[in-house]
Amino acid sequence: MQKKDKINTRGAANTGEKPTVVVAIEQNFPKEERIIQDAIAPQIISGSGRFWVYLTKINAIRNWMVNASEKSIQGVWSCFLVRKRYIDERLIDEVAQNRINAVVNLGAGFDTRLYRLSEVQHIPSWEVDQAVNINTKRERLQKVFKEVPNHVKLVPINFLEQEIGEALEEQGYLGEAKTFFIWEAVSQYLDETAVNKTFDFFAKAPTGSKLAFTYVPKNFITGENFYGAEKFYKQVVKRKLWHFGFNPNELAAYLSNYGWQLIEDLSYAELNNRYVKPTGRKLGAMEIERMVYAEKL
Ligand SMILES: C[S@@+](CC[C@H](N)C(=O)[O-])C[C@H]1O[C@@H](n2cnc3c(N)ncnc32)[C@H](O)[C@@H]1O
């Protein structure tokens, strides 16, 4: 097991904005080629992120950026976009069918879906992240909307040290409503203890709650398979940023131990087929992350 002092939580906090910067740059593609539509992303990112959005209005710079990212890690451009589309669609569907009454986004970073999806804005929601990101997000939301939209509560936490249930309860989430949980690109930044503690929390969710989360295959974390991205492995695993992965073969049993049933465990090749192919763009599929959807029994 990793020691807490070896976990680079500050480094993890710094990753909170990157997916939203990619989504913001994506808005510079012609509408019919965009994998995701998001008018809030360009407004909620930092000044340096906005500078890149400005530069990538020029087609040649934008194409250079996408190609350079793809060369460094196959699928790294589309992965942020397709996972967001997938989670958006599951969430919109659950709300439309009246099957959930709350949303909790754990490690929300600068994700915008609770602000951009009109379909979910009547649902009480909580966004949870490290204090540094929560405070910055509050300031930026105040700039964009004048105040934090009142269906969302922002909750500061360190998952390695605090109880999720207690932090949420302080902000009015009592755990009684059927909840749509989002845990997008977060599990790899935690240690096994914190992942198990997160599932102790999920285990208390009412029947019918849903969970959409991504994970990194365990054999990447252990260095048994670099998936062609050895340089990236050195950046994220050796430098103590990523710590945890699931073995896909053990996932259903793991979820079942906590009272959850696996609905699907998708590769990004499948997600790209769904969301990239119809745009006509040629983008690689990320192999070092997978997308899971599950239901509480
Ligand atoms: C790669 S970002 C993903 C952000 C967002 N979910 C998305 O996909 O757009 C990882 C997020 O997890 C959060 N995180 C990582 N470790 C954490 C911890 N120990 N406690 C609280 N949040 C943590 C980071 O602060 C960061 O915002």
The ligand as a Gaussian input file, in Angstrom:
#p B3LYP/6-31G(d) Opt

LIG

0 1
 C       -7.902000      14.488000     -13.883000
 S       -8.823000      15.530000     -12.827000
 C      -10.483000      15.122000     -13.347000
 C      -11.434000      16.283000     -13.171000
 C      -12.851000      16.017000     -13.656000
 N      -13.425000      14.874000     -12.982000
 C      -12.895000      15.827000     -15.150000
 O      -12.836000      14.676000     -15.614000
 O      -13.005000      16.836000     -15.869000
 C       -8.708000      14.721000     -11.226000
 C       -9.441000      15.467000     -10.117000
 O       -9.464000      14.631000      -8.948000
 C       -9.197000      15.441000      -7.829000
 N       -8.550000      14.651000      -6.772000
 C       -7.472000      13.851000      -6.914000
 N       -7.076000      13.397000      -5.705000
 C       -7.919000      13.927000      -4.794000
 C       -8.012000      13.859000      -3.377000
 N       -7.141000      13.146000      -2.657000
 N       -9.017000      14.517000      -2.756000
 C       -9.901000      15.257000      -3.486000
 N       -9.852000      15.380000      -4.833000
 C       -8.872000      14.728000      -5.478000
 C       -8.228000      16.489000      -8.347000
 O       -8.143000      17.592000      -7.476000
 C       -8.761000      16.784000      -9.744000
 O       -9.666000      17.834000      -9.759000

